[in-house]
């Protein structure tokens, strides 16, 4: 869902798109932190659309490195790591702003 659509749904107004984008955690760094992606492949200056060849080379390098790394793992370990990764997706915790002291 786009930040604009999220804003329109939650606030009935698209002017809260920036706040919605923050809540949606759309950035590459957010996705790394959430464990959704394993690596961020750098783009050429100005974006991948400005230099297709360099973008493809960067992606190819990252793919080769990661395939070489995981190809050395026993299949059982690879499957366990994959299982654990996907089981973690969607889990989150929240801390109370004003936690109640124990015994209160």
Secondary structure, 3 states (H helix, E strand, C coil): CCHHHHHHHHHCCHHHHHHHHHHHCCCHHHHHHHCCCCCCCCCCCCCHHHCHHHHHHHHHHHHHHHHHHHHCCCHHHHHHHHHHHHHHCCCCCCCCCCCCCCCC
